[in-house]
Amino acid sequence: MKYTIGFMLLLALAACNQQGGNTQQLQAQVDSLQHKLDNTYKPGFGEFMSSVQVHHNKLWFAGTNNNWKLADFEINEIKESLDDIKTYCTDRPETNSIGMIDQPLQNVSNAIQQKNSMEFKSSYMILTSTCNSCHQATQHEFNIITVPTTPPYSNQSFKPVQ
């Protein structure tokens, strides 16, 4: 009986010791995955802002053509890109200024929901001006956004579907 208890204790002690090796193996896997995550490609601030610029352009042509479904899509693409900046570019000081665009975006969105062309154009102008104010506040005053004169792509119609 003594030998049985002693053998069981020895077996339990050996099992505990194996878990220590398993913990080290798991920690090595966690460290490896963290290293991969740290070195995974993340779009930079400029890539996100380029996306915003394209959607800002398309938004103008959708709204001025009364294509409210497309305009709503484009305004939400802008919001999504700005949310991505807030998530993935936390190390950039410019990210702290992104909030200044929230109200102008909401005003454009409201005009779209109301299908109000005049309000759309007015709120779009304010949105564009706010973009430039943000650029000035973040020492990017050289990046001046204007109301577009041509669509970014020649292969997209901005007319509403009938």
C-alpha positions in Angstrom: 0.0 0.0 0.0 2.9 2.3 0.9 4.4 1.6 -2.5 1.2 2.3 -4.3 0.7 5.7 -2.6 4.4 6.5 -3.2 4.1 5.5 -6.9 0.9 7.6 -7.2 2.6 10.7 -5.7 5.6 10.2 -8.0 3.3 9.9 -11.0 1.4 13.0 -10.0 4.6 14.9 -9.5 5.8 13.9 -13.0 2.5 14.9 -14.5 2.8 18.4 -12.9 6.3 18.7 -14.3 5.0 17.9 -17.8 2.6 20.8 -17.6 5.4 23.1 -16.9 6.9 22.1 -20.3 3.5 22.6 -21.9 3.2 26.1 -20.4 6.6 27.0 -21.9 5.5 25.6 -25.3 2.3 27.6 -25.1 4.2 30.7 -24.2 6.5 30.2 -27.1 3.5 29.9 -29.4 1.9 33.1 -28.0 5.2 34.9 -28.4 5.5 33.7 -32.0 2.0 34.8 -32.8 2.5 38.2 -31.2 5.7 38.6 -33.3 3.7 37.8 -36.4 0.9 40.2 -35.5 3.4 43.0 -34.7 5.0 42.5 -38.2 1.8 42.1 -40.2 1.1 44.8 -42.8 -1.1 47.6 -41.5 -2.2 50.3 -43.9 -0.7 53.7 -43.0 -2.5 56.9 -42.4 -1.9 58.1 -46.0 -3.5 54.9 -47.4 -6.6 55.5 -45.3 -6.8 59.2 -46.2 -6.4 58.4 -50.0 -9.5 56.1 -49.6 -11.3 59.0 -47.9 -10.4 61.3 -50.8 -11.7 58.9 -53.4 -15.0 58.4 -51.6 -15.2 62.2 -51.0 -15.0 62.7 -54.7 -17.5 60.0 -55.6 -19.9 61.4 -52.9 -20.0 64.7 -54.7 -21.0 63.1 -58.0 -23.5 60.8 -56.4 -25.2 63.6 -54.5 -25.2 66.1 -57.3 -26.9 63.5 -59.5 -29.5 62.7 -56.8 -28.2 59.2 -56.6 -29.0 59.0 -52.9 -28.3 55.3 -52.5 -24.8 55.7 -53.8 -24.3 58.9 -51.8 -25.3 57.1 -48.6 -22.9 54.3 -49.5 -20.1 56.7 -50.1 -20.6 58.7 -46.9 -20.5 55.4 -45.0 -17.3 54.4 -46.7 -15.8 57.7 -45.5 -16.9 57.0 -42.0 -15.5 53.5 -42.2 -12.1 54.7 -43.3 -12.0 57.3 -40.5 -13.0 54.6 -38.0 -10.1 52.5 -39.3 -7.7 55.4 -38.8 -8.9 55.6 -35.2 -8.3 51.9 -34.8 -5.1 51.3 -36.7 -3.3 54.7 -36.5 -3.3 55.4 -32.8 0.4 56.2 -32.8 -0.2 59.2 -35.2 -1.0 62.5 -33.5 -3.3 63.5 -36.5 -5.7 60.8 -35.3 -6.7 62.9 -32.4 -8.1 65.6 -34.8 -10.3 63.2 -36.8 -13.3 63.9 -34.5 -13.6 67.5 -35.9 -15.1 66.0 -39.1 -17.9 64.1 -37.3 -20.5 66.8 -37.3 -20.0 67.9 -40.9 -20.2 64.2 -41.9 -23.5 63.9 -40.0 -24.8 67.0 -41.7 -24.1 65.5 -45.2 -25.6 62.2 -44.1 -28.8 64.1 -42.9 -29.0 65.9 -46.3 -28.7 62.5 -48.1 -31.4 60.9 -45.9 -33.7 63.9 -46.6 -32.8 63.7 -50.4 -32.2 67.5 -50.2 -29.9 68.6 -53.1 -29.4 72.1 -51.8 -28.6 71.0 -48.3 -26.3 68.3 -49.7 -24.3 70.8 -51.6 -24.1 73.2 -48.7 -23.1 70.6 -46.2 -20.6 69.1 -48.6 -18.9 72.5 -48.9 -18.6 72.6 -45.1 -17.3 69.1 -45.0 -14.6 70.0 -47.6 -13.7 73.1 -45.7 -13.4 71.0 -42.5 -11.1 68.6 -44.2 -8.8 71.6 -45.0 -9.1 73.0 -41.5 -8.0 69.6 -40.1 -5.1 69.5 -42.6 -4.0 73.0 -41.4 -4.3 72.0 -37.7 -2.1 68.9 -38.3 0.6 70.7 -40.3 -0.7 69.2 -43.6 -1.8 72.6 -45.0 -0.2 71.7 -48.3 -2.9 69.1 -48.8 -5.8 71.1 -50.1 -9.1 69.4 -50.8 -11.5 70.9 -53.3 -14.9 70.2 -54.8 -14.1 67.7 -57.6 -14.6 68.7 -61.2 -14.2 65.2 -62.6 -15.1 61.7 -61.2 -12.1 59.6 -60.0 -13.0 56.9 -62.5 -14.4 57.0 -66.0 -16.1 53.6 -65.7 -18.8 54.5 -63.2 -22.1 56.1 -63.7 -23.4 58.4 -61.0 -26.9 58.6 -62.3 -29.5 56.9 -60.1 -30.9 53.5 -61.2 -34.4 53.9 -62.7 
